[in-house]
């Protein structure tokens, strides 16, 4: 799965028309289950590619700080956002079943 770690990565990913953004942490057991599911399913849910930001990755600090909404909205992981045309359309917290509800 492609992990977004820099502002340049973020800009590149946002050139894609649509995708699901997964916000995760190393210490999150639910996140591990989600990532195992994604590995088995070619990092896709339905037709959506998955991109990830890991809150524990120190290389991502500048990116995370620049995306103010993360600190405001992400209080529980896994956290998902449906991105269409570079805009966050819907967000949900939880497992694979929860994210399928917004698709």
PyMOL commands that set and color helices and strands:
alter all, ss='L'
color gray80, all
select helices_A, chain A and resi 7-13+29-40+58-66+68-73+96-100
alter helices_A, ss='H'
color red, helices_A
select strands_A, chain A and resi 2-3+18-24+44-45+48-54+79-84+87-93
alter strands_A, ss='S'
color yellow, strands_A
deselect
rebuild
show_as cartoon
